[in-house]
Amino acid sequence: MASASAVADPSALYNEARKAAFADARTKAELYAEVAGSALEEINSINESQGFNQPQPAPMYAKADVRSRRTGSGRVG
């Protein structure tokens, strides 16, 4: 049986995760700069996103192609 737990205020956990993510990003950036024969300078931007990737809608032409394969015709409808 799995148990679920909740944290009333996850702010401290998020901040610790952000610190770890920033340290990881900095380590990677230092490596890239070293390989490129350059040095790190000022931060240009930081982008943070939370949540999950929602499924993308299928283009209509993909549905039309599937229908035409099923019916054997080039027409849709």
PyRosetta script that sets phi, psi and omega in degrees:
from pyrosetta import init, pose_from_sequence

init()
pose = pose_from_sequence("MASASAVADPSALYNEARKAAFADARTKAELYAEVAGSALEEINSINESQGFNQPQPAPMYAKADVRSRRTGSGRVG")
pose.set_psi(1, 128.8)
pose.set_omega(1, 179.9)
pose.set_phi(2, -88.1)
pose.set_psi(2, 144.4)
pose.set_omega(2, 176.9)
pose.set_phi(3, -112.7)
pose.set_psi(3, 143.9)
pose.set_omega(3, 178.4)
pose.set_phi(4, -110.8)
pose.set_psi(4, 141.0)
pose.set_omega(4, 177.3)
pose.set_phi(5, -129.6)
pose.set_psi(5, 150.6)
pose.set_omega(5, 179.4)
pose.set_phi(6, -126.5)
pose.set_psi(6, 150.9)
pose.set_omega(6, 177.5)
pose.set_phi(7, -111.4)
pose.set_psi(7, 127.6)
pose.set_omega(7, -177.2)
pose.set_phi(8, -59.5)
pose.set_psi(8, -44.4)
pose.set_omega(8, 179.9)
pose.set_phi(9, -131.5)
pose.set_psi(9, 98.1)
pose.set_omega(9, -176.6)
pose.set_phi(10, -80.4)
pose.set_psi(10, 7.5)
pose.set_omega(10, -175.8)
pose.set_phi(11, -54.1)
pose.set_psi(11, -46.0)
pose.set_omega(11, -178.9)
pose.set_phi(12, -64.2)
pose.set_psi(12, -38.4)
pose.set_omega(12, 178.4)
pose.set_phi(13, -65.9)
pose.set_psi(13, -43.1)
pose.set_omega(13, 177.8)
pose.set_phi(14, -62.4)
pose.set_psi(14, -41.9)
pose.set_omega(14, -179.9)
pose.set_phi(15, -64.2)
pose.set_psi(15, -39.3)
pose.set_omega(15, 176.5)
pose.set_phi(16, -65.3)
pose.set_psi(16, -40.3)
pose.set_omega(16, 178.0)
pose.set_phi(17, -64.8)
pose.set_psi(17, -40.0)
pose.set_omega(17, 178.0)
pose.set_phi(18, -63.2)
pose.set_psi(18, -42.7)
pose.set_omega(18, 178.6)
pose.set_phi(19, -61.1)
pose.set_psi(19, -43.5)
pose.set_omega(19, 179.5)
pose.set_phi(20, -65.6)
pose.set_psi(20, -41.4)
pose.set_omega(20, 179.8)
pose.set_phi(21, -65.2)
pose.set_psi(21, -41.1)
pose.set_omega(21, 179.3)
pose.set_phi(22, -64.4)
pose.set_psi(22, -42.6)
pose.set_omega(22, 178.9)
pose.set_phi(23, -62.8)
pose.set_psi(23, -40.3)
pose.set_omega(23, 178.4)
pose.set_phi(24, -65.1)
pose.set_psi(24, -43.5)
pose.set_omega(24, 179.4)
pose.set_phi(25, -63.6)
pose.set_psi(25, -40.3)
pose.set_omega(25, 179.8)
pose.set_phi(26, -64.8)
pose.set_psi(26, -41.5)
pose.set_omega(26, 178.1)
pose.set_phi(27, -60.2)
pose.set_psi(27, -43.9)
pose.set_omega(27, 178.9)
pose.set_phi(28, -65.5)
pose.set_psi(28, -43.7)
pose.set_omega(28, -179.7)
pose.set_phi(29, -62.2)
pose.set_psi(29, -40.7)
pose.set_omega(29, 177.9)
pose.set_phi(30, -62.8)
pose.set_psi(30, -40.3)
pose.set_omega(30, 177.8)
pose.set_phi(31, -63.5)
pose.set_psi(31, -47.2)
pose.set_omega(31, 179.8)
pose.set_phi(32, -61.0)
pose.set_psi(32, -42.0)
pose.set_omega(32, 179.4)
pose.set_phi(33, -63.8)
pose.set_psi(33, -42.0)
pose.set_omega(33, 179.4)
pose.set_phi(34, -62.0)
pose.set_psi(34, -46.5)
pose.set_omega(34, -179.9)
pose.set_phi(35, -63.7)
pose.set_psi(35, -33.9)
pose.set_omega(35, 179.8)
pose.set_phi(36, -81.9)
pose.set_psi(36, -3.1)
pose.set_omega(36, -179.2)
pose.set_phi(37, 71.8)
pose.set_psi(37, 33.0)
pose.set_omega(37, -177.3)
pose.set_phi(38, -127.8)
pose.set_psi(38, -171.6)
pose.set_omega(38, 177.6)
pose.set_phi(39, -134.8)
pose.set_psi(39, 154.7)
pose.set_omega(39, 177.0)
pose.set_phi(40, -70.0)
pose.set_psi(40, 144.0)
pose.set_omega(40, 176.2)
pose.set_phi(41, -121.6)
pose.set_psi(41, -152.3)
pose.set_omega(41, -179.8)
pose.set_phi(42, -67.4)
pose.set_psi(42, 154.3)
pose.set_omega(42, 176.6)
pose.set_phi(43, -71.8)
pose.set_psi(43, 130.7)
pose.set_omega(43, 178.0)
pose.set_phi(44, -87.8)
pose.set_psi(44, -39.7)
pose.set_omega(44, -179.9)
pose.set_phi(45, -164.3)
pose.set_psi(45, 157.1)
pose.set_omega(45, 173.1)
pose.set_phi(46, -132.4)
pose.set_psi(46, 132.0)
pose.set_omega(46, -179.0)
pose.set_phi(47, -123.7)
pose.set_psi(47, 126.6)
pose.set_omega(47, 179.2)
pose.set_phi(48, -123.9)
pose.set_psi(48, 134.6)
pose.set_omega(48, 174.6)
pose.set_phi(49, -134.5)
pose.set_psi(49, 144.6)
pose.set_omega(49, 177.7)
pose.set_phi(50, -124.2)
pose.set_psi(50, 156.6)
pose.set_omega(50, 179.1)
pose.set_phi(51, 113.4)
pose.set_psi(51, -155.1)
pose.set_omega(51, -177.9)
pose.set_phi(52, -135.3)
pose.set_psi(52, 161.5)
pose.set_omega(52, 177.5)
pose.set_phi(53, -79.4)
pose.set_psi(53, 120.3)
pose.set_omega(53, 178.4)
pose.set_phi(54, -80.1)
pose.set_psi(54, 150.7)
pose.set_omega(54, 178.2)
pose.set_phi(55, -60.6)
pose.set_psi(55, 141.0)
pose.set_omega(55, 179.4)
pose.set_phi(56, -87.5)
pose.set_psi(56, 142.3)
pose.set_omega(56, 178.9)
pose.set_phi(57, -67.3)
pose.set_psi(57, 145.0)
pose.set_omega(57, 178.8)
pose.set_phi(58, -77.3)
pose.set_psi(58, 136.0)
pose.set_omega(58, 177.7)
pose.set_phi(59, -61.9)
pose.set_psi(59, 148.2)
pose.set_omega(59, -177.7)
pose.set_phi(60, -62.7)
pose.set_psi(60, -33.7)
pose.set_omega(60, -179.7)
pose.set_phi(61, -64.6)
pose.set_psi(61, -28.7)
pose.set_omega(61, 177.9)
pose.set_phi(62, -67.3)
pose.set_psi(62, -39.9)
pose.set_omega(62, 177.4)
pose.set_phi(63, -66.1)
pose.set_psi(63, -40.3)
pose.set_omega(63, 179.5)
pose.set_phi(64, -62.4)
pose.set_psi(64, -40.4)
pose.set_omega(64, -179.8)
pose.set_phi(65, -64.3)
pose.set_psi(65, -41.3)
pose.set_omega(65, 179.2)
pose.set_phi(66, -64.4)
pose.set_psi(66, -43.2)
pose.set_omega(66, 179.9)
pose.set_phi(67, -63.1)
pose.set_psi(67, -42.9)
pose.set_omega(67, -177.7)
pose.set_phi(68, -66.8)
pose.set_psi(68, -31.1)
pose.set_omega(68, 176.6)
pose.set_phi(69, -69.6)
pose.set_psi(69, -36.5)
pose.set_omega(69, 179.9)
pose.set_phi(70, -68.8)
pose.set_psi(70, -42.1)
pose.set_omega(70, -175.3)
pose.set_phi(71, -89.4)
pose.set_psi(71, -18.1)
pose.set_omega(71, -179.3)
pose.set_phi(72, 81.5)
pose.set_psi(72, 4.4)
pose.set_omega(72, 178.4)
pose.set_phi(73, -110.3)
pose.set_psi(73, 163.4)
pose.set_omega(73, 177.1)
pose.set_phi(74, -87.4)
pose.set_psi(74, -5.2)
pose.set_omega(74, -177.4)
pose.set_phi(75, -89.6)
pose.set_psi(75, 151.9)
pose.set_omega(75, 175.7)
pose.set_phi(76, -113.2)
pose.set_psi(76, 134.7)
pose.set_omega(76, 175.5)
pose.set_phi(77, 127.6)
pose.dump_pdb("model.pdb")
